Amino acid sequence: MKQSFWKFFFLIWLVCISNASHALEVIEILGGKASQIPVAVIPFKDNNAQKSMQLMHEVITNDLNRSGLFSSIDISGVSDYPIDEREVNFSNWAALQSQFIVVGKIDAIGRSNSQMQVTWSLIDIYKEKTVLSVAIKGQPSQYRVIAHRIADTIYEKLTGSKGVFDTNIAFVKKLGKEKYSLFIADYDGHNPRAIVNSRYSIISPRWSPNGKKIAYVSFEKKKPVIYVQDIETGKRTLLANFRGNNSAPAWSPDSKKLAIVLTYSANSQIYTIDADGKNIKQLMRTRSINTEPAWSPNGKEIYFSSDRAGSAQIYKVDVDTNEVVRVTFEGNNNVSPSLSPDGKLLLFLNQDNGSYRVAIQNLLSNQMLKLTNGPDDESPIFSPNGHMVLFTYKDYGKVSKIGTVSINGLKMTPIDVGSETILESTWGPLSD
Amino acid sequence: MRLPWLENNDNLQANLFTLVIHLALFIFMIFSVNWQVKTPYYAEVELWDAIPTQIKPKPLIKRATPKVQKPQPSIAEKIVEAKKDADIQLKKKKAAELKKKKAAELKKKKAAELKKKKAAELKKKKAAELKKIEQLKKKALEEEKLAELQKRLLEDEEVEKVQKKLLEQDDLERLQEELRNKDLAKETRIAIEGTQDLVAGTNSGELEKYKALIQQKIYQNVNKQLCGLDPLELIFEIVLMPTGDLIGGAKMIKSSKIESCDQAVERAILQAQPLPMPQDNRLFSQLKKLKLKFQPNGPIN
């Protein structure tokens, strides 16, 4: 009996040993989706009774939606609005498929309640805890800026990248016959203010990476010439007025140089020039057209479009060695290159079957993704974090408008800057 | 304690002794029977009984073949234990056998004595033939001596034989024991393999099915946009309830070094609750603890 007993235990022991040494079941999850984070932004409880501020949650919602990384939860059926974690009914919000909710309150502070303080929180519905809790002070008139900054904070917390909701864009508007203006506005088109008014056409505005200057091409000398204008002082200098056309300015990453295109010797050729107009150098000497230069973020290469292979394609040239490499191969024509801030994505216009679309190409895998449907999209440029693209498109093939598209292609949003035709646009850098 | 009535009665003494020996033998037999009845734990391996395709009938035949010599290292301890017990059993058996032998000896001795007595009586009766009788007696004595000698010789022979037999039996026992242990090892192994088969074998179909369901449900929620573009890997461990809900959240074993990515993947796991879980308890136990390996931007080389 004793023996049987021990045998039994021995067997159990063996099974236990085998179980203990047996590794956990492993499930491998390869890849993922380009999905959106569902967020509910609850109207902030307004103890200040300033009506405009009740729109803050809308600004935040629109910002997050525009990025293409978030989707807002419809809260129209929800009656009670929590203002902090304690008031949140987590199971209700989970049932609405919300992953996060943003709650807050607005209080009047300071002398005669002239200032306001927004206390807000980002709450994780699945973990049932507050991720962020912040208080911001400001003037009631600054409510949009405050809302953009709240959206930026949320964006950075959840995506790991800086938000661009508190940045600016610049665009040229044709206001009438012989009436053109270069505007600067909030990234969503609000608060536009003209910095250049001209009887002549203005094209190719380009913001310097340090945010202080804008270069643009003006036709006021009866031909295209390049100006650089200080945004703060409004003072402008003529950068390039060489023989032939002067066009397509592109700032180097350190804001000290520009690449420009001159037809000085017949065909369009790329030159580099110091920001003060000195030290001009031709980059390559070829018989083909080389135009639309764009610097790589490390400043060592310049991407450009060229017809050297027959059709227009994008190439890159090493600034020091002048060695040229072709980059795009898909489609009939590929033009208007620009680089993402991390240098990993190339943004350009892809022309196929007669229509121009905004496309990006992963420079590691060389995979191309068309972001828009065309047919007449133009002047694409990355947002400062590389997550969105600003571009112009033709509304019903007529009026040129501007809009943004997320680089996952999920969200295309117009920017409302009035009914006039927009000639070109550019995106300013992140504010410090 | 002295028992003169017993000491004086050789017959009774012999019979009692025999009875005791037999009783001892009988008890030993019971022990033996118990020792043989060790099937219960084979019956435990019903789980592979339920999956006939997985059971290899060969081992059962092989069990009878004495070829298997080397015990599994894993059961060495068991074999030593079993052998020790077997030795004790064998010693007992030997002792019992020897006692039996002695009893048989005694019987024979008594029979011889009886014969002797009869011969003596016969001698008295046939006084006339005293000399003859005496001769006979002598003869008988001689015969007796001879018989005794023969007996002794026989006894020795028999003892030797018995010993030999015992040795043979010992070997046989040992062999049987070895085989039994071998079988035990084999059964154990089969039992373990059977369990593993649940993972990799027949039931692996079901297991793989649930693994795929879980994989799919979590994959749906992985937002790879929050993981940059470079290839990277994250590993999480989760413990599940039979309902498919997590116990104590997801434990990150390996980070992607991108916080937003770590968070996104963790959310993907949490969001996938409840995960699809089998009704079968044994299958559930396989899926209770899981290691989840994520490569959101494609495989790492």
Interface residues (C-beta under 8 A of the other chain):
Chain A: M1 K2 Q3 S4 W6 K7 F8 F10 L11 L14 V15 S18 N19 H22 A23 L24 E25 V26 I27 E28 I29 L30 G31 G32 K33 A34 S35 Q36 I37 L69 Q99 Y126 K127 L158 T159 G160 S161 D342 K344 L345 N362 L364 N408
Chain B: N34 W35 V37 K38 P40 Y41 E44 S74 I75 E77 K78 E81 A82 D85 L184 E187 T188 A191 I192 T195 Q196 V199 L207 K211 I214 Q215 I218 Y219 Q220 N221 V222 N223 K224 Q225 L226 C227 L229 E237 G249 I258 E259 S260 C261 Q263 R267 A268 L270 Q271 Q286 L287 K289 L290 K291 L292 K293 F294 Q295 P296 N297 G298 P299
